[in-house]
Amino acid sequence: MEKKLQILIILAPLLLIPQACGTIPHSEIEPELLQLSITNSDQSETQTNSSANIAHVWANEGGDKVTQGELRASKDPNSVINSVWDGSSISLFGARNEVVSFNLVLESPNADAQNIEIIFTELTHPSGAAINTTPAEGDQLFNYVGRNIELFFVRYLEIKGLSTLTYETYDERHIPERCRRPYDEYGDGAGNWEDRPCHNQRYPDIAVPLELESPFTIAAGTNQSIWGDIYIPKDSPAGIYTGTITIAEDGNQKWEIPIQLEVRDFALPDYPSALTMVYYSIENINERYLGAQNIYPAPKTDAYVQSQLFADRHFQMAHRHKISLIDSYIPQDLMEKVWQHRLTGELFTNDNGYAGVGEGVGNNVYSIGTYGGWPWMGFGQLAMWANSDEWVSWFDAHPLETPTDYFLYLIDESDEFEEIEQWASWMDNNLGPGARLMSLATLDAPSAAAHVPSLDITTSSVLVADPDSWAPAVEGYQYDPDKKFYYYNGGRPGSGTYAIEDDGVGLRASAWAQYKMAIDRWFYWESTYYNNFQCYGNDSEAYTNVYQRAQTFGCYEEDDSELGQTGWNFTNGDGVLFYPGTDSFFPEENYAVLGPFASLRLKLIRRGLQDVDYLTMAAAVDPTRTAEIVKEIIPKVLWEYGVDDPEDPTWVYTDISWSTDSDVWEAARAELADIIESSEK
């Protein structure tokens, strides 16, 4: 396709701010300039600036992960054109009450680019309405009021081995696309660790507020990603908003990147259409922020007050990403102080520094005794009845406007079916209010259906499964109004995974799978897993420097010629969705702020959850076309893949069913938006 090269002839002396090449809007051309256009079919549209060490600037939606050593635009400027980036500007769209994101990539191929500063504070509508932000520093970064635009400096983690817990390696197609060796039609791979494109690449994952890393330097031969989040307020008029991202290098303004946002004429709901629950460990948080001496601070001490502040800031950050947190057992006499404001939604109000998605809406889930940590275990039926009665009575005495699931988490990943059934039946047979307390355990759906009929909520996870046994078992839970079916974690090819090296759209696919398979809630086992207990006894492994080591779960035991570093359950990023803003174990990584930083995976989860809002709203307008879109985007998920041998239902040779191209997903979201808007016409 032919490109237009703009030639500017200066007819009078002017002071010009250097511009990235591309079309300059006519409104910005001074009258002293005469603009001529000529045809040049070889001219690239990528932004370049010959006077800067940053040689190229481009952007994408964020689902296509850009590793730190990639210089895509430097090698081929046309290769970075996508649905968000046309070669000279950024174009986004979204609904009111939605967070839309972009990933700005700055490439410095030949020399260090120093003292980089980026400014992007406002988008304006023709009516004068604006989406903007206010400056913040230190702990004010956790006050979201008036901060509808946030920028993040992305930090990277080196992938030294594959995450073998979240996918099998007998078929290269189970492995994330950019980590695959060459393979044949059966998925049999050839080559070594070095033949995997992801080998020892530095993957983006840590979203540090830009204010804490500005100005910054980009080393020669690398790129730097800057992630942007834009929250669209509920009162924003529909239409096109425009703004400029300004990039200065060494004190001189070098780039002006136009950005526009189309606000569609509808709003996403505050209460998520796809429900989640993610565990966090207050003990791990306390240890990193307050030191080993304050893992369990005494109530009413300064350390205890700080501990609750850290926890609440995790809840607020999760809430901003449409995610609900759970924790370990909290005694009832502490509930009003520790948990009530989370459940009522008071924590998520302007008075408590919160603004954005879900203002005033409660956390929507509460787990009693997560992982089986309820203190009356082993004390018999009467103790079960008495404690169940007390918990239901507490919720009855504290009515919640937000629909909230609460349950007793009986046990985790146990095959002691008789014991689980006894506990669940005790709860069902309670003659008091405790009979209304639901029971939950993590075990596979067929086993739960066959052996634990009294269980109210089964929570299952599989890499592959036989649909002939799984589908009817799951449907039995879904069709029973007194039961629920939850899913937890994730494994390829059935769903995306939380591994750092997984395809960026993987967690988006998981949210779509939740919608397609009518899963009541998706559970992720941990978000603050900073101490890798599988490797206790080896301090260099047990206490993870999460800013420097990608592997967070399992053990590094050997170097494998095909897998890289590996060992029992070796996994990158597993259990870590938040990064500590203060780290007493690794002071060299200490940002000295009293709250967490999000992982990019947390933001990718949010993208998928917001997609489900689109799907739910579109299905109410045009259920037929919405179902077709789901089938087109994710033809098979979870147990729909089947197995190659029903006698050994643990393996299947197959590729994933969904595209790893973010533009495919964005096109689907755009069509869903059109369907939703059609109901208003």
C-alpha positions, 0 to 999 in steps of 0.5 A: 500500500502506498504511503504519503510522505509529508514534505514541509518547506519552511518559508520563514524561521520557526521554532519547531518541536521535533515531531515523530514522522507520520502525518501531522494534523492540518490544524497544527501546521503553521501558516508559514509552512507550505505542505506538499505531498508526494507518493513514496511506496517505501516510506514506513509509517512507524514513528521515528526521530533521527535526533533521539536515541529512542529510534522508534515508538509504537504501541499495542493493546498489551495482549501481545507481550513484548520482551525486553530484547525485541526491537520489532520496529527497528527491524521492520516498522510495518511489523508493529502495525495493529488494531491500536497502532496505525504507525503514527497514533494510538486508537482505543475504544471502550465503554463507560465504567471500563478500564482500557489499556495500551502498551507503549514501546520505546526502542533504543537500538544503538545507544543508551537513551537517558533521562526519559520522561513521559507525560500523558494527563488528559483526553478531551471531548469536543464538548469540553468534557475530559478524562484526566488525572492528578499528580501523585507520589509516595503513598498517594499512588494508592489514592485513586480519586481523580486519577483516571489515567495511570502510567506504569514503568514495566519491569521484566523477568528472565525466563530460564525454564518452562513452567511445567506445572501448568502445561505438559511438554509431550506436545509442543502445541501445549506450550505457549506459542513463543516458547515452542521448538520446531515441531511436526504434525503430531506436536513432536518437537526437535531442538534444544532450549536455545531453539525456543524463542522465549529462552532466557528472554526477559518477559514483561510483568511488573507494573511499577507506577511511573512516578517511582521510576521517572526519569529512566534510562533505556539500555542500548539494544533494548526496549522499554514498555510503558503501560497505560490504564485509562478508566472511563468515568460513568458520566463521560459523554460518548464520542471521541476523546483526543490527547497527546503522549509527550516523551522527553529525552535528556530534557528535550521533548522528542516525541508527541504521540497522538492518542484517541479514545472512542467512548461507546454509548453504554456502561459496564456493570459495577458488579462483575458478570464473571465472578472470581476469588483470589487468595492473598496471604496476610502473613507473606505481606506482613513479612515483606513489609514489616519484617519477620518479627511482625508476621503476626502483629498483636492487635492494636499495635502500630504494626497491626494497624499497618498490616490492615492498611496493606491488606486493604490496599490489596483489596482496592487494587484487586477491586480496580481489576474486577477481582475479589480477594479471600484470605485465611480464617478470621475470628468473628470478633475481628470481622467488623474491624477487619472485613465488614468494610470490604463486604459492605463496599465502604472500603471502595468509596472516595472517603477511603481513597477509592474511585473507579470500577465498582465504587461502593460495591462489596467484595462479593465473596467470603471464605471461612477457613480457606484451605481447611483452616477452620478451628473446630475441625476434629471436634465433631458434629455438634461443633460443626452445628454451633459454629455454622450457626454462629457464622450464618447469624453473623451474616444475618446480622450484617445484611449486605446490599452486594450479592455475596457468596460465603461458605466453609472451605472444608479441605483442599485437594483431598481424596478422603471422600468419606470425611468430606461427605460427613462434614458436608452432610453435618452442615446440611442436617443442621436444624439451626440457621447454619444449614444455610452455610454452603460447603466447598472443597477442591476436587474433580467434578466426577469424584465429587458427584459420585462420592460427595453428594452433600457438597454444595460447591465443588471446585475443580481444575484439569489440564485435559479431561474426558467430557463423557464423565466431566460434562454430566458431573458439572451440569449436575451442579449447574442445574441444581439451584442449591449447588455451585460449580467453581473452577480454579487455576488453569492449565493448557490446552484447556485454558490459559495459565498464570505463567509469566511466559504464557501467551498474553491472551491466555488469561483473556481466553480463561474468562471467555471459557468461564462464560462459555461453560457457565462457571459460577466463579473462577478461583486462583490459589494465591496472589502473594506467594513470596516464600516458596515453601516447596524449597525450604531448607535452601534459603536461596530458593525459599525466599523469592526475590520476586523482582529478579526471579521469574520462578516462584513455585516448585524447585530448580533442580537441574538444567535440561537440554530441552526445558532449560532450568527445571525441577519438581513443579518448576513454574514462573510467576505462579502465585504472584499477582501482586508485587510488594511496594516495600520489601524488607527481605530484598532492600535493593528492590524497596520502593518504600511505599505501603502498598502493592504493584500489579502484575501485567497478568492482573491487567490481562485478567481484567481485560478478560473479565470486562470482555465477559461483561460485553458478552453478557450484555450482548447476549441480552440483545442478540443471543444467537450472534453472541453465541456464534462469536464465542464459538468462533473465538474459543471453539474448544475449552476445558474438557471440550478437547476430550482425550485420546485414550478414555482408559487413560484420560490424562493426555491429548494431542492438540493445539489450543483452539483460540487465536493468540492474535490480540487483534482477533480478540479486539475485533470480537469486542468491537462487534459485541459493542456494536450489538450492545449499542444497537439496543439503544437505537 
